Each structure stands twice: as structure tokens, then as C-alpha cells.
Amino acid sequence: MPTVRKKEEVPRWFILAANLSLKLHQENSFLAFERVVRCGGLLAALPADLAVKHLDAQSRQWALHCQGFNDKNDYDRATPCDQDTLRKALKDVPAAQWLAWFNGAVQQTFQSYGFFDPEGIFIGDGSYLFVPDNPAYEGSVVMWFDEHNHPVEYDKLPPEERKRAHRERCYKWVSLLHLRGGAHVYAGAVLLPGNAHEVGPFFKLVAQFVQSVGPGVIKWLVLDRGFIDGAEISRCKAQWDIDVVIPMKKKMDIWADAWALAQRETWQAVAPAPPPVAPIPAGRPEHLRRREAKRQKTLTEKKQALPPPPAAERFLHTDYCWIKGLGGWRAATVPIAGVCLRDHYADGHHEDWALMSTSAAAAPLRLLGLYRKRPAIEERHRQLKCFYDLTDFRSRSFNAVTAQVVMVLLTYTLRQWQLWKFLQESLANLTPEGLAQQLRLMQQWIVIYLGLAYTQLPVVSFTREAIQLEGVARQKALRKLDRLEQTLLAPIPNPRPM
């Protein structure tokens, strides 16, 4: 991990662990460090000579005693290091070093653990990070956006659309996402001013990833039409054998060539995808299964009773035509194949679109299936912004903003890797609250009464306290447990005759 300190009194492994712990608790303010230390698992990972947590005999409250990492402390500390130390450790490092670390050394470490899926599907996209309209945010710019948060030129908008446009100060975040089974992990990121073009930085990011982990990891690169660049796409195929899947633009010459050739080719219908079926939990009783089946039947009947949508909006089917060799794109120096697609609607009209790829050997439906995975990165953008507080920047320093983006992406990626590792990929799309609800092992509490007072302990905390009992207290607790066990295991008489 990068640092600018010549004398490292607080080791970098602790700074990294502390930042990951903060992000796991969805805290971007370093002032929350003491609270996170008290309630999180960071303290348990430290040796006892650095930090210890115990129950104070007089106040009957949990007390923290931390020695720290040097011999300068003359008083008890509540945290192993000061929160300002963590803040300066991130803010003082240049933003370029944070990005180079995450895009290089971090990915090399991931690859050493077999992190990347052999199928090699990667998705690239850009998004905007909005910040308060304060010019002190270094590197940010002010732009106009429509109601869907797409950038627009305000002077060219008609009067009605100007009413819906809004002005925002922003950064541009360009990312490379890897699909690891049902999980989603970030393989690279770049942070730019909002008005910067994303094509050049993105392909530099791809080149840096290949240089860090080696060729052959990225096999498929799925992009949106905003990343069309013939020279860079050809470079991906020629130098690194990366097949790119990207839509065509209608104003391109290759679009006209593809549809001219499609008129002489055979068209086929795309088989409709079966509706998704939610899996039934294995332990669900039979009467609940029947109740759910009845509910689904009622919902289907109500849906069929609704009036049909307008014919112009009622989708029927999709036809496709596969064209292996396409010309007309002078910027591309490698062979380009294309899939022309036509979506048919009930009123007779159709909407035409097309995909192109540097792979001439892949099946056309394979390319279509790969491109349908592209919205996964847009869903990650939504989750990170709305539920992981990615844009909740407390500092206006570009170094600190970049460090926060890197730490959030690293924490999210490690958690997604954990879900994949433990075969819990069904939880990968949940929000942090939903994920915590699913991963909570026990919601049971032990209540201990003494006189007119009581205490409430989680099962894990009570078990820990019981294990640590010694001497007379241990013998007394065992006798009480013996009596309780005999009471619980005693047969209950049946008050009614058979």
C-alpha cells in the first residue's frame, strides 16, 4: 500500500485493516473510528500487548486499553492509533498512487489466490459521482444533466427539456468489473473530472490490468457504444487476444454495410427466455408450498385480467442475422463480425439494432447473451452510490476522494469474493442491510436476572463469558446447568387420554 511516511510508526497493515473496518461499517468519517473499534472485529485481530478489551469491575462497562505502536503513550488510549493518523495516511498520498496500487498490486495479489474466473468476462463503463456545489472539491467540474442523470448541452435543449435539466458538480468514475459466477468484483478504476473523456483512460486501465496479471485473464470485454474506438478495440484483439462485444452506432459506415448484407442472409428467431422461477427453500413445509402456489396462481389470474398494453409497446419476438465478415470500419485493423437484431412489436413496427465483435468464431446468441450481462455494472453503480455511501465525501481533497473510492471498491470486492468462496452467490445482489440480515447467525438473547436488575447478552457473548469462568464460579454454573438440563429433558405428562 502506498505511503509518503519516511518513519512508519503505525504499520501499513493496520492502516489498511482500519480503513476496511470503517467501510464495512459504512463509515466514511474517521471520527467514527473509536465507535467502530468498540463494536467491530478489528480489536480481536490485534495482539493483547497492543489492545485489550475487558469489563471494568467498578463501572461495569466495557473498557478499552490500547498501548499503540510506539513507546510515546503515557496514558491509556481508546484506539490503537488516533483517527487523525488514519486521515493523514490517506490524504497525503497522491491520487495517482492510490489508483496505481489498486489497479496493479492489489490485482496481482488477487490473481495469486485464483481470484479471476476462467471464463474471463469483464465489463467496462463510466458513471458520474455528484458532490456538493463547492468549488473547493479539487478536480470537480459543473455540468448539466437531464432527469435521467445523463449529461446534456443546456444551450441546445428545447424549452420544455430545460425545465427538467439540473446542474451538478461531479467527477467521472470509470471502472472495470469482473463477473465471478454470481458475484461481481472490481478489477480496476479511474477517477477523472466530470467533463473528461473516458475512452482513453479506460483502455489504459485494460492495458495496466493485462500488464499486472498477465494475458489470458480477460477473454471477453463487454462495452457500451460510448467506448467505440477502432484502434483500441483492434489492439485488444491483436496484442492480448481479448474479444470485444460492443453495439454499433447508426451513423457508422459499418452499420450500413451490415444491414445491406443482412438483406441477403437468413434470419432466425431468438428463442424466448423462460420466466425466472424463484427456488423453493428445502425446509419449507408442504402446507406453505401449497399456499405459495395458490398465491402465484391468483397473481397470474389478476395479471391476465388487466387490459393489455398498447400494441406499439407489446413486444413479440426478436430476429437475428449473423454476418461473419464486415468492412466499412477503417479504424479497425482486425476482422469484425456482426449480429443484426430486429425487435418486433404487435402493431407491426420493429426496432433495429446491432452488435459487433472481434470474435468471428463465437455463436451469435453467445454474443447476445454476453451483452445482456452489461447492466450488471450499472446495478453495481446504483448499489455503491445509494447503499454503500460511495459519494459521501467528507473531504474536498482529490487525494482523499480517490482513496475513499479505492477503499469502498476494495471492501465491496472482498465481500463479493467471500460470498463466492462460501457458495453464497445468491446474496451478492443484496444491499448491506439485506446482506447483514441474511448473514446474522443468531438473533437469540440470554437474559440473566438478579434481584430487580437484569442483563441481556447475545448467545455468543454469553457463551464466551461462560467458557471463561473458573474455580467456584464454574462449579456453581455447572450445577445450575445440570438442574436446568434435568428439567428440560423431563417428560411432560399428557393431560388428555390417548
C-alpha positions as CSV (number, residue, x, y, z in Angstrom):
1,M,0.0,0.0,0.0
2,P,1.4,3.4,-0.9
3,T,2.7,5.8,1.8
4,V,4.6,9.0,2.0
5,R,5.9,8.5,5.5
6,K,9.7,8.1,5.9
7,K,9.1,6.9,9.5
8,E,6.2,4.4,9.8
9,E,5.3,4.3,13.4
10,V,1.8,2.9,12.6
11,P,2.3,-0.1,10.2
12,R,0.6,0.0,6.9
13,W,-1.2,-3.3,7.6
14,F,-3.1,-1.7,10.4
15,I,-4.0,1.4,8.4
16,L,-5.4,-0.9,5.7
17,A,-7.3,-3.0,8.2
18,A,-8.7,0.1,9.9
19,N,-10.0,1.5,6.7
20,L,-11.6,-1.7,5.6
21,S,-13.3,-2.0,9.0
22,L,-14.6,1.6,8.6
23,K,-16.0,0.8,5.2
24,L,-17.6,-2.5,6.3
25,H,-19.5,-0.4,8.9
26,Q,-20.3,2.1,6.1
27,E,-18.4,4.9,7.8
28,N,-16.6,7.4,5.7
29,S,-15.8,9.8,8.6
30,F,-12.6,9.0,10.5
31,L,-14.3,10.4,13.6
32,A,-16.3,7.2,13.8
33,F,-13.1,5.1,14.3
34,E,-13.4,4.8,18.0
35,R,-17.0,3.6,17.7
36,V,-16.1,1.1,15.0
37,V,-13.2,-0.2,17.2
38,R,-15.6,-0.8,20.1
39,C,-18.2,-2.7,18.1
40,G,-16.2,-4.3,15.3
41,G,-13.9,-7.2,15.0
42,L,-10.7,-5.2,14.5
43,L,-9.7,-5.3,18.1
44,A,-9.9,-9.1,18.3
45,A,-7.4,-9.3,15.4
46,L,-4.7,-7.4,17.4
47,P,-2.3,-9.0,19.9
48,A,-3.0,-8.4,23.6
49,D,0.1,-6.2,24.1
50,L,-1.4,-3.7,21.6
51,A,-5.0,-3.6,22.6
52,V,-7.3,-5.3,25.1
53,K,-11.0,-5.1,25.9
54,H,-12.3,-6.0,29.4
55,L,-15.2,-5.4,31.7
56,D,-14.4,-2.8,34.3
57,A,-15.1,-4.0,37.8
58,Q,-16.2,-0.7,39.2
59,S,-18.2,0.9,36.3
60,R,-19.4,-2.5,35.0
61,Q,-18.8,-1.2,31.4
62,W,-16.5,-2.4,28.7
63,A,-13.2,-0.6,28.7
64,L,-10.6,-0.4,26.0
65,H,-6.9,-0.2,26.9
66,C,-4.6,0.3,23.9
67,Q,-0.8,0.7,24.0
68,G,-0.4,1.8,20.5
69,F,2.6,1.1,18.2
70,N,5.3,3.1,19.9
71,D,6.5,4.0,23.4
72,K,5.3,7.6,23.4
73,N,1.9,6.9,25.1
74,D,1.9,7.9,28.8
75,Y,-1.9,7.3,29.2
76,D,-4.4,4.7,28.3
77,R,-5.7,5.1,24.7
78,A,-9.2,4.2,23.5
79,T,-7.9,3.3,20.0
80,P,-4.6,1.7,18.8
81,C,-3.9,4.9,16.9
82,D,-5.5,8.3,16.5
83,Q,-8.2,8.9,13.9
84,D,-6.2,11.8,12.5
85,T,-3.3,9.4,11.8
86,L,-5.6,7.4,9.5
87,R,-6.9,10.5,7.8
88,K,-3.4,11.9,7.0
89,A,-2.2,8.4,5.9
90,L,-4.8,8.6,3.1
91,K,-4.9,12.3,2.3
92,D,-1.1,12.8,2.0
93,V,-0.7,10.0,-0.7
94,P,-1.3,11.3,-4.3
95,A,-4.4,10.1,-6.0
96,A,-2.4,8.6,-8.9
97,Q,-0.6,6.3,-6.4
98,W,-3.9,5.1,-4.9
99,L,-5.2,4.2,-8.4
100,A,-1.9,2.6,-9.4
101,W,-1.9,0.5,-6.2
102,F,-5.5,-0.8,-6.7
103,N,-5.1,-1.4,-10.4
104,G,-1.7,-3.1,-10.1
105,A,-0.5,-4.6,-6.8
106,V,-4.0,-5.4,-5.5
107,Q,-4.9,-7.2,-8.7
108,Q,-1.7,-9.1,-8.6
109,T,-2.4,-10.3,-5.1
110,F,-5.9,-11.3,-6.2
111,Q,-4.6,-13.3,-9.1
112,S,-2.1,-15.2,-6.8
113,Y,-5.2,-16.6,-5.0
114,G,-7.0,-17.6,-8.1
115,F,-9.3,-14.7,-7.9
116,F,-10.5,-14.3,-11.5
117,D,-12.9,-16.7,-13.2
118,P,-11.5,-18.8,-16.1
119,E,-14.5,-17.7,-18.2
120,G,-12.9,-14.2,-18.3
121,I,-15.9,-11.9,-18.6
122,F,-15.2,-8.2,-17.9
123,I,-17.5,-5.2,-18.3
124,G,-16.4,-1.6,-18.7
125,D,-18.5,1.5,-18.1
126,G,-18.4,5.0,-16.7
127,S,-20.6,6.9,-14.2
128,Y,-20.8,10.3,-12.6
129,L,-20.2,10.9,-8.9
130,F,-22.1,14.0,-7.7
131,V,-20.7,16.2,-4.9
132,P,-21.9,19.4,-3.3
133,D,-21.6,22.5,-5.4
134,N,-18.5,23.7,-3.7
135,P,-15.5,24.7,-5.9
136,A,-13.2,23.5,-3.2
137,Y,-13.7,20.0,-4.4
138,E,-10.4,19.5,-6.2
139,G,-10.7,18.3,-9.8
140,S,-14.5,18.6,-9.9
141,V,-16.5,20.4,-12.7
142,V,-20.0,21.6,-13.1
143,M,-22.2,20.1,-15.8
144,W,-25.8,19.9,-16.9
145,F,-27.8,16.7,-16.6
146,D,-31.3,15.6,-17.7
147,E,-33.9,13.9,-15.5
148,H,-32.1,10.5,-16.0
149,N,-28.7,12.0,-14.9
150,H,-27.3,11.9,-18.5
151,P,-25.1,14.8,-19.5
152,V,-26.6,17.3,-21.9
153,E,-25.8,20.6,-23.5
154,Y,-28.1,23.1,-21.9
155,D,-27.9,25.6,-24.7
156,K,-29.1,23.1,-27.3
157,L,-32.1,21.8,-25.3
158,P,-35.7,22.9,-26.1
159,P,-37.5,25.0,-23.5
160,E,-39.5,22.0,-22.1
161,E,-36.4,19.9,-21.5
162,R,-34.6,22.8,-19.9
163,K,-37.1,22.8,-17.1
164,R,-36.2,19.2,-16.3
165,A,-32.4,19.7,-16.5
166,H,-30.3,20.2,-13.4
167,R,-26.8,21.5,-12.7
168,E,-24.4,19.3,-10.8
169,R,-20.8,19.3,-9.7
170,C,-19.2,16.0,-10.4
171,Y,-16.4,13.6,-11.0
172,K,-16.3,10.8,-13.6
173,W,-15.7,7.3,-12.4
174,V,-14.6,4.7,-15.0
175,S,-14.4,1.1,-13.8
176,L,-13.6,-2.4,-15.0
177,L,-16.0,-5.0,-13.4
178,H,-15.4,-8.8,-13.4
179,L,-18.2,-11.4,-13.3
180,R,-17.1,-14.1,-10.9
181,G,-20.0,-16.5,-11.1
182,G,-22.9,-14.8,-9.5
183,A,-20.6,-12.3,-7.7
184,H,-19.2,-9.0,-9.0
185,V,-15.6,-7.9,-8.3
186,Y,-13.8,-4.7,-9.4
187,A,-10.6,-5.2,-11.4
188,G,-9.8,-1.6,-11.9
189,A,-11.0,2.0,-11.6
190,V,-10.1,5.5,-12.7
191,L,-11.3,8.8,-11.2
192,L,-11.4,11.9,-13.6
193,P,-13.0,15.3,-13.8
194,G,-16.6,15.1,-14.9
195,N,-16.0,16.5,-18.4
196,A,-13.1,14.2,-19.3
197,H,-13.5,11.6,-22.0
198,E,-13.5,8.0,-20.7
199,V,-12.3,6.1,-23.7
200,G,-8.6,6.7,-23.5
201,P,-8.3,6.2,-19.7
202,F,-10.4,3.1,-19.8
203,F,-8.2,1.3,-22.4
204,K,-5.1,2.4,-20.4
205,L,-6.8,0.7,-17.5
206,V,-7.2,-2.5,-19.5
207,A,-3.5,-2.3,-20.6
208,Q,-2.4,-1.9,-16.9
209,F,-4.5,-4.8,-15.8
210,V,-3.0,-7.1,-18.5
211,Q,0.5,-5.9,-17.5
212,S,-0.2,-6.6,-13.9
213,V,-1.9,-10.1,-14.0
214,G,-0.7,-11.3,-17.4
215,P,-2.6,-12.0,-20.7
216,G,-5.4,-14.5,-20.9
217,V,-7.3,-13.4,-17.9
218,I,-9.6,-11.1,-19.8
219,K,-11.2,-13.2,-22.5
220,W,-14.4,-11.1,-23.1
221,L,-14.8,-7.3,-22.8
222,V,-18.4,-6.1,-22.9
223,L,-18.7,-2.3,-23.6
224,D,-21.3,0.3,-24.4
225,R,-21.3,2.3,-27.6
226,G,-19.6,5.2,-25.8
227,F,-16.3,3.2,-25.9
228,I,-16.2,2.7,-29.6
229,D,-12.6,3.2,-30.8
230,G,-11.4,1.1,-33.7
231,A,-7.7,1.4,-32.9
232,E,-8.1,0.4,-29.2
233,I,-10.5,-2.4,-29.9
234,S,-8.1,-3.8,-32.6
235,R,-5.3,-3.5,-30.1
236,C,-7.2,-5.6,-27.5
237,K,-7.6,-8.4,-30.1
238,A,-4.2,-8.2,-31.7
239,Q,-2.0,-7.8,-28.6
240,W,-3.9,-9.6,-25.9
241,D,-6.4,-11.8,-27.7
242,I,-9.4,-10.0,-25.9
243,D,-12.7,-10.3,-27.8
244,V,-14.8,-7.1,-27.5
245,V,-18.6,-7.1,-27.7
246,I,-20.0,-3.6,-28.4
247,P,-23.1,-2.1,-30.1
248,M,-22.9,-0.3,-33.4
249,K,-23.8,3.3,-33.9
250,K,-26.3,4.0,-36.7
251,K,-24.1,6.8,-38.1
252,M,-21.2,4.4,-38.7
253,D,-20.4,3.1,-42.2
254,I,-20.2,-0.4,-40.8
255,W,-23.9,-0.1,-39.8
256,A,-24.9,0.5,-43.4
257,D,-22.7,-2.4,-44.6
258,A,-24.1,-4.8,-42.0
259,W,-27.8,-4.1,-42.9
260,A,-27.1,-4.2,-46.6
261,L,-25.6,-7.7,-46.2
262,A,-28.3,-8.8,-43.8
263,Q,-30.9,-8.4,-46.6
264,R,-29.3,-11.3,-48.4
265,E,-28.8,-13.5,-45.3
266,T,-31.1,-15.9,-43.5
267,W,-32.9,-14.6,-40.4
268,Q,-33.7,-16.7,-37.3
269,A,-35.9,-16.1,-34.3
270,V,-34.4,-15.8,-30.9
271,A,-35.9,-18.4,-28.5
272,P,-37.8,-16.6,-25.7
273,A,-36.1,-16.9,-22.3
274,P,-38.1,-18.9,-19.8
275,P,-39.6,-16.8,-16.9
276,P,-37.4,-16.8,-13.8
277,V,-38.6,-19.2,-11.1
278,A,-37.7,-18.5,-7.5
279,P,-36.1,-21.5,-5.8
280,I,-38.2,-23.1,-3.0
281,P,-36.3,-23.5,0.3
282,A,-35.6,-27.1,1.1
283,G,-37.1,-26.9,4.6
284,R,-40.4,-25.3,3.7
285,P,-43.4,-27.3,4.9
286,E,-45.9,-28.8,2.4
287,H,-48.8,-26.6,3.5
288,L,-46.7,-23.5,2.9
289,R,-45.7,-24.7,-0.5
290,R,-49.4,-25.2,-1.4
291,R,-50.2,-21.7,-0.1
292,E,-47.5,-20.1,-2.2
293,A,-48.6,-22.0,-5.3
294,K,-52.1,-20.7,-4.8
295,R,-50.9,-17.2,-4.3
296,Q,-48.9,-17.3,-7.5
297,K,-51.9,-18.6,-9.4
298,T,-54.0,-15.7,-8.1
299,L,-51.4,-13.2,-9.1
300,T,-51.3,-14.7,-12.6
301,E,-55.0,-14.5,-13.0
302,K,-55.1,-10.9,-11.9
303,K,-52.3,-10.1,-14.3
304,Q,-54.2,-11.7,-17.2
305,A,-57.3,-9.8,-16.3
306,L,-55.6,-6.4,-16.7
307,P,-56.1,-4.6,-20.0
308,P,-53.3,-5.3,-22.5
309,P,-50.7,-2.6,-23.1
310,P,-50.9,-0.6,-26.4
311,A,-49.9,-2.6,-29.4
312,A,-46.9,-0.3,-30.0
313,E,-45.5,-1.3,-26.7
314,R,-46.3,-5.0,-26.8
315,F,-43.1,-6.9,-27.6
316,L,-43.5,-10.1,-29.7
317,H,-40.1,-11.6,-30.6
318,T,-36.6,-10.8,-31.8
319,D,-35.0,-12.0,-35.1
320,Y,-31.3,-12.0,-35.7
321,C,-28.9,-12.4,-38.6
322,W,-25.2,-13.4,-38.3
323,I,-22.6,-11.8,-40.5
324,K,-19.0,-13.0,-40.1
325,G,-17.1,-10.6,-42.2
326,L,-17.8,-6.8,-42.1
327,G,-16.0,-4.0,-43.7
328,G,-16.5,-0.3,-43.8
329,W,-14.7,0.5,-40.5
330,R,-11.3,1.9,-41.5
331,A,-10.2,2.4,-37.9
332,A,-10.4,-1.3,-37.2
333,T,-7.4,-3.4,-38.3
334,V,-8.8,-6.8,-37.2
335,P,-11.8,-8.7,-38.7
336,I,-15.1,-7.7,-37.3
337,A,-18.3,-9.8,-37.1
338,G,-21.8,-8.5,-36.6
339,V,-25.2,-9.6,-35.3
340,C,-28.2,-7.6,-36.7
341,L,-31.2,-7.8,-34.5
342,R,-34.8,-6.7,-35.1
343,D,-37.3,-6.4,-32.2
344,H,-40.9,-6.9,-33.4
345,Y,-44.0,-5.4,-31.8
346,A,-47.7,-6.1,-32.0
347,D,-48.6,-3.1,-34.2
348,G,-46.2,-4.3,-36.9
349,H,-43.3,-1.9,-36.4
350,H,-39.8,-3.1,-35.5
351,E,-36.7,-1.6,-33.9
352,D,-33.3,-2.4,-35.4
353,W,-30.0,-2.6,-33.5
354,A,-26.8,-4.4,-34.0
355,L,-23.8,-5.8,-32.1
356,M,-20.2,-6.2,-33.4
357,S,-17.4,-8.2,-32.1
358,T,-13.8,-9.1,-32.8
359,S,-14.7,-12.8,-32.4
360,A,-15.8,-14.4,-35.6
361,A,-15.9,-17.9,-34.1
362,A,-18.5,-17.3,-31.4
363,A,-22.1,-18.1,-31.8
364,P,-24.3,-15.1,-32.4
365,L,-26.6,-15.9,-29.4
366,R,-23.4,-16.2,-27.3
367,L,-22.6,-12.5,-28.2
368,L,-26.2,-11.5,-27.4
369,G,-26.0,-13.3,-24.0
370,L,-22.8,-11.6,-23.2
371,Y,-24.2,-8.1,-24.0
372,R,-27.2,-8.8,-21.8
373,K,-24.8,-9.0,-18.8
374,R,-23.8,-5.4,-19.3
375,P,-26.5,-3.9,-17.0
376,A,-24.8,-5.7,-14.1
377,I,-22.2,-2.9,-13.9
378,E,-25.0,-0.3,-13.9
379,E,-26.6,-2.1,-10.9
380,R,-23.3,-2.0,-9.1
381,H,-23.1,1.7,-9.7
382,R,-26.5,2.1,-8.2
383,Q,-25.7,0.0,-5.2
384,L,-22.4,1.7,-4.4
385,K,-23.9,5.2,-4.7
386,C,-27.2,4.5,-2.8
387,F,-26.3,1.9,-0.2
388,Y,-22.5,2.0,0.3
389,D,-22.2,5.8,0.6
390,L,-19.6,5.9,-2.2
391,T,-20.2,9.6,-2.9
392,D,-20.5,10.7,0.8
393,F,-17.2,12.6,0.6
394,R,-16.2,14.3,3.9
395,S,-13.0,15.8,2.5
396,R,-12.6,18.1,-0.6
397,S,-9.1,16.9,-1.3
398,F,-8.8,14.9,-4.5
399,N,-6.3,12.6,-2.8
400,A,-8.8,11.8,0.0
401,V,-11.7,11.4,-2.5
402,T,-9.7,8.9,-4.6
403,A,-8.6,7.0,-1.5
404,Q,-12.2,6.7,-0.4
405,V,-13.3,5.4,-3.8
406,V,-10.5,2.8,-3.7
407,M,-11.3,1.6,-0.2
408,V,-15.0,1.3,-0.9
409,L,-14.3,-0.7,-4.1
410,L,-11.8,-2.9,-2.3
411,T,-14.1,-3.6,0.6
412,Y,-17.0,-4.4,-1.8
413,T,-14.8,-6.7,-3.9
414,L,-13.5,-8.6,-0.8
415,R,-17.0,-9.2,0.4
416,Q,-18.2,-10.4,-3.0
417,W,-15.2,-12.7,-3.1
418,Q,-16.2,-14.0,0.3
419,L,-19.7,-14.8,-0.9
420,W,-18.4,-16.6,-3.9
421,K,-15.9,-18.5,-1.7
422,F,-18.6,-19.8,0.6
423,L,-21.1,-20.6,-2.1
424,Q,-23.5,-17.8,-1.2
425,E,-23.7,-16.1,-4.5
426,S,-27.4,-15.6,-4.2
427,L,-26.6,-12.9,-1.6
428,A,-24.3,-11.0,-4.0
429,N,-27.0,-8.6,-5.2
430,L,-28.3,-7.7,-1.8
431,T,-27.9,-4.3,-0.1
432,P,-25.7,-4.0,3.0
433,E,-28.8,-4.1,5.3
434,G,-30.2,-7.2,3.5
435,L,-26.8,-8.9,3.5
436,A,-26.4,-8.3,7.2
437,Q,-29.8,-9.7,7.8
438,Q,-29.0,-12.9,5.9
439,L,-25.6,-13.4,7.5
440,R,-26.7,-12.8,11.0
441,L,-26.1,-16.2,12.6
442,M,-28.2,-15.9,15.8
443,Q,-30.9,-13.4,16.9
444,Q,-31.3,-15.1,20.3
445,W,-30.5,-13.4,23.6
446,I,-29.8,-14.7,27.1
447,V,-31.5,-12.7,29.9
448,I,-29.9,-13.0,33.4
449,Y,-32.0,-11.8,36.3
450,L,-30.6,-10.8,39.7
451,G,-32.9,-9.2,42.2
452,L,-34.6,-6.3,40.5
453,A,-32.0,-6.0,37.7
454,Y,-31.3,-7.9,34.6
455,T,-28.8,-8.0,31.7
456,Q,-29.3,-9.1,28.1
457,L,-26.5,-10.8,26.3
458,P,-26.2,-12.3,22.8
459,V,-25.8,-16.0,22.7
460,V,-22.2,-15.7,21.5
461,S,-21.3,-13.2,24.3
462,F,-22.9,-15.4,26.9
463,T,-21.0,-18.4,25.7
464,R,-17.7,-16.5,25.8
465,E,-18.4,-15.5,29.4
466,A,-19.4,-19.0,30.4
467,I,-16.2,-20.5,28.9
468,Q,-14.0,-18.1,30.8
469,L,-15.5,-19.0,34.2
470,E,-13.0,-20.5,36.7
471,G,-12.9,-22.0,40.2
472,V,-16.0,-21.8,42.4
473,A,-18.0,-19.8,39.8
474,R,-17.5,-22.6,37.2
475,Q,-18.6,-25.3,39.6
476,K,-21.7,-23.3,40.6
477,A,-22.7,-22.7,37.0
478,L,-22.3,-26.3,36.1
479,R,-24.6,-27.4,39.0
480,K,-27.3,-24.9,37.8
481,L,-26.9,-26.2,34.2
482,D,-27.4,-29.8,35.5
483,R,-30.6,-28.9,37.2
484,L,-31.8,-26.9,34.1
485,E,-30.9,-29.8,31.8
486,Q,-32.9,-32.3,34.0
487,T,-35.9,-30.0,34.0
488,L,-35.8,-29.5,30.2
489,L,-35.3,-33.2,29.4
490,A,-38.0,-34.5,31.9
491,P,-41.1,-36.0,30.1
492,I,-44.1,-33.8,30.1
493,P,-47.3,-35.7,31.2
494,N,-50.1,-35.7,28.7
495,P,-53.2,-34.2,30.4
496,R,-55.5,-35.8,27.9
497,P,-56.0,-39.5,27.3
498,M,-54.9,-41.1,24.1
